[in-house]
């Protein structure tokens, strides 16, 4: 009986450690994106970049998603998890609709953005940070058997991919003068936002 109690205590300790790790990962994501929104909004306005603006909005959704996961980790049941996933899904679909309309307007109007060294630097670093956080969330979510943390981990991974897409668009515009690369990068955001939004709502 004592052995069973020790095993149970060990399992409880491991579970608590995993939950704490989830909190830490989400807190880092939350803090990074809060700073990122400020930087991206300033860079988007300075460069008139729809891709940077879209990435800033994506960071806002990531802030919401991290907040939802922190809330969920505090003691969620299945209904709470479903509500959390629906909130994430709706936010992504709203982002997709906004970016699709804005990108089309930019392409039709031939609205050329300015080069953005700040945007290039931030998206490059953000891609590395998001990929690292996504890997940590995936491991922790699987160990906990937590679908909300796993879903948000995929959101973070997509955030890294989007950072790369925006980075490529910014570099092509800055180096080669390909202004249309900026709205095309925003369309990459649209694709992934729709995909992740639908996946979250399907749970």
Buried (B, 14 or more C-beta within 10 A) or exposed (E): EEEEEEEEEEEEEEEEEBBEBBBEBBEBBBEBBBEBBEBBBBBBEBBBBBBBBBBBBBBBBBBBBBBBBBBBBEEBEEEBBBBBBBBBBBBBBBBBBBBBEBBBEBBEEEBEBEBBEBBBBBBBBBBEBBBBBBBBBBBBBEBBEBBBBBBBBBBBBBBBBBBBBBBBBBBBBBEEEBBBBBBBBBBBBBBBBBBBBEBBBEB
